Amino acid sequence: MSIIVERESLSTKSRFVTPTYSDASGQQLVIGSEHPLPQMPLSELRLEEGRAYALGYSYTFDNPLAAGASLDIALAFAAGITPEISISGLCGGDAIGYLYEGATVTGGTPLTAINKNRNSLTASQSAALLNPTVTDTGTMILRQVLIGGSGKKASGGQTGSADLILKPLTTYLFRITNVNGTDHVAEIILEWIE
């Protein structure tokens, strides 16, 4: 049986405190075996709070990534922001995926991160550029081969990474290079919480 608590005042000081939480209907419930403290993974909590973001870019069948060319996304975060990021990428043929830390870039097309909670107006504390001019890639911290297959077994290659926690005020370069010798679809999708 639930115990429902009506609070007299939130400003009342008390020596003995009974832990409660507010349910979906706004009732205060006493935490116990019948109503344990609600829990959720941090990523879901950040999504609910409006602090989960995504951005990316795709070369399509109508506008494929040229043979030997790279898809680059440069991304940096404001001071004090240490995002937990997940990377996914694919290419319709053989490709190599890279992640560089401390890159030097200029120009490019600005990309705007979307808030994954479409009810939130909170903007990401990030700046991103599509295909900037790269004068220094920085330190390579990840490299992954994407095998596209051949003949009837060709299926394209894709990758996904474990989550990484990035540094603030550091430019990261996410790159997929098409090494197949033929133009192919390709994409990089980045998702993170701040």
C-alpha positions as CSV (number, residue, x, y, z in Angstrom):
1,M,0.0,0.0,0.0
2,S,1.4,3.4,-1.0
3,I,1.9,6.1,1.6
4,I,1.0,9.5,0.2
5,V,2.5,12.5,1.9
6,E,1.2,16.1,1.8
7,R,3.9,18.5,2.5
8,E,3.0,21.4,4.8
9,S,5.8,23.7,3.7
10,L,9.0,23.3,1.7
11,S,10.6,25.9,4.0
12,T,9.9,23.9,7.3
13,K,13.2,22.7,8.9
14,S,13.1,19.2,10.2
15,R,15.5,17.1,12.1
16,F,14.1,13.8,10.7
17,V,13.5,13.6,7.0
18,T,11.5,11.0,5.1
19,P,12.7,10.7,1.5
20,T,10.0,11.2,-1.0
21,Y,9.6,11.9,-4.7
22,S,6.8,13.3,-6.8
23,D,5.2,10.9,-9.2
24,A,3.7,11.7,-12.6
25,S,0.4,12.9,-11.0
26,G,2.3,15.2,-8.7
27,Q,1.7,13.2,-5.5
28,Q,4.6,12.8,-3.0
29,L,5.4,9.1,-2.5
30,V,7.5,7.8,0.3
31,I,10.5,5.9,-1.0
32,G,10.4,2.2,0.0
33,S,10.1,-1.3,-1.3
34,E,6.8,-0.6,-3.0
35,H,8.0,2.7,-4.5
36,P,11.8,2.6,-4.9
37,L,13.6,5.8,-5.9
38,P,13.2,6.2,-9.7
39,Q,16.4,5.8,-11.6
40,M,17.5,6.2,-15.3
41,P,20.7,6.1,-17.2
42,L,22.6,9.4,-17.4
43,S,22.1,9.6,-21.2
44,E,18.3,9.3,-20.8
45,L,18.3,11.9,-18.0
46,R,20.3,14.4,-20.2
47,L,17.8,13.8,-23.0
48,E,14.9,14.6,-20.7
49,E,16.8,17.7,-19.5
50,G,17.4,18.9,-23.0
51,R,21.1,18.4,-22.9
52,A,21.5,15.7,-25.6
53,Y,22.6,16.8,-29.1
54,A,23.4,15.4,-32.6
55,L,24.8,16.5,-35.9
56,G,26.2,14.9,-39.0
57,Y,26.4,14.9,-42.7
58,S,25.7,12.4,-45.5
59,Y,27.0,12.1,-49.0
60,T,24.0,10.6,-50.9
61,F,23.5,8.4,-53.9
62,D,22.9,11.5,-55.9
63,N,25.9,13.3,-54.5
64,P,28.4,10.6,-53.5
65,L,31.8,11.0,-51.8
66,A,34.4,10.9,-54.5
67,A,37.0,8.1,-54.7
68,G,40.0,9.1,-52.6
69,A,38.1,12.1,-51.0
70,S,37.3,12.6,-47.3
71,L,34.3,13.7,-45.4
72,D,35.5,15.9,-42.5
73,I,33.7,17.4,-39.5
74,A,35.6,19.6,-37.1
75,L,34.0,20.0,-33.7
76,A,35.0,21.9,-30.6
77,F,33.3,22.7,-27.2
78,A,33.2,25.7,-24.9
79,A,35.2,26.1,-21.7
80,G,33.9,23.8,-19.0
81,I,32.0,21.5,-21.4
82,T,33.3,17.8,-21.4
83,P,30.8,16.0,-23.6
84,E,30.3,12.3,-23.7
85,I,30.1,11.6,-27.5
86,S,29.2,8.6,-29.6
87,I,30.5,8.3,-33.2
88,S,29.0,6.4,-36.1
89,G,30.0,6.4,-39.7
90,L,29.6,4.5,-42.9
91,C,30.7,4.3,-46.5
92,G,29.3,2.3,-49.4
93,G,32.8,1.0,-50.2
94,D,36.1,0.4,-48.4
95,A,37.0,3.4,-46.2
96,I,39.0,4.4,-43.2
97,G,37.6,6.3,-40.3
98,Y,39.8,8.7,-38.2
99,L,39.5,10.8,-35.1
100,Y,42.1,13.5,-34.5
101,E,42.5,15.6,-31.4
102,G,44.0,19.2,-31.5
103,A,43.4,19.8,-35.2
104,T,43.9,23.2,-36.8
105,V,41.2,24.1,-39.3
106,T,39.8,27.1,-41.1
107,G,36.8,27.8,-43.3
108,G,34.3,25.1,-44.0
109,T,30.5,25.2,-43.7
110,P,29.0,25.7,-40.2
111,L,26.9,22.9,-38.9
112,T,24.4,23.4,-36.2
113,A,23.7,20.7,-33.6
114,I,20.1,19.8,-33.0
115,N,18.7,19.3,-29.5
116,K,17.5,15.7,-29.4
117,N,14.7,16.8,-27.0
118,R,12.6,18.6,-29.5
119,N,10.7,20.4,-26.7
120,S,13.9,22.0,-25.4
121,L,15.3,25.3,-26.6
122,T,18.7,24.8,-25.0
123,A,21.5,25.1,-27.5
124,S,24.7,23.1,-27.6
125,Q,27.9,24.7,-26.4
126,S,29.7,23.5,-29.5
127,A,30.9,24.8,-32.8
128,A,31.1,22.5,-35.9
129,L,32.4,22.9,-39.5
130,L,31.8,20.6,-42.5
131,N,34.8,20.0,-44.7
132,P,37.1,22.8,-43.4
133,T,40.6,23.4,-44.7
134,V,42.8,21.3,-42.5
135,T,46.3,22.7,-41.9
136,D,47.2,20.2,-39.1
137,T,45.2,17.1,-38.3
138,G,46.6,17.0,-34.7
139,T,47.1,13.7,-32.8
140,M,45.3,10.7,-34.2
141,I,43.4,9.0,-31.4
142,L,41.3,6.5,-33.4
143,R,41.6,4.8,-36.7
144,Q,39.2,2.2,-38.0
145,V,39.1,0.3,-41.3
146,L,35.6,0.0,-42.9
147,I,35.5,-3.0,-45.2
148,G,33.0,-2.5,-48.1
149,G,33.2,-6.1,-49.5
150,S,33.4,-6.9,-53.2
151,G,31.3,-8.3,-55.9
152,K,28.0,-9.8,-54.7
153,K,29.1,-9.5,-51.1
154,A,29.7,-5.8,-51.3
155,S,27.6,-4.2,-48.5
156,G,29.6,-1.1,-47.5
157,G,31.4,-0.7,-44.2
158,Q,30.2,1.1,-41.1
159,T,31.6,1.8,-37.7
160,G,30.3,2.8,-34.3
161,S,32.5,3.7,-31.3
162,A,32.3,3.3,-27.6
163,D,31.5,6.6,-25.9
164,L,34.4,9.1,-25.5
165,I,34.6,12.1,-23.2
166,L,36.2,15.0,-25.1
167,K,38.2,18.0,-23.8
168,P,36.8,21.5,-23.9
169,L,38.5,24.2,-26.0
170,T,40.0,21.5,-28.3
171,T,39.2,21.0,-32.0
172,Y,38.4,17.4,-32.9
173,L,38.5,16.2,-36.5
174,F,36.2,13.3,-37.5
175,R,37.1,11.9,-40.9
176,I,36.0,9.2,-43.3
177,T,38.2,8.7,-46.3
178,N,36.8,6.7,-49.3
179,V,39.7,4.4,-50.4
180,N,37.6,2.2,-52.6
181,G,38.4,3.7,-56.0
182,T,34.8,4.4,-56.7
183,D,32.4,7.2,-55.6
184,H,30.2,6.0,-52.7
185,V,27.6,7.2,-50.2
186,A,29.2,8.1,-46.9
187,E,28.2,9.7,-43.6
188,I,29.3,10.7,-40.1
189,I,26.8,11.1,-37.3
190,L,27.9,12.4,-33.9
191,E,25.7,12.3,-30.8
192,W,26.6,13.6,-27.4
193,I,25.4,14.8,-24.0
194,E,26.7,18.0,-22.3
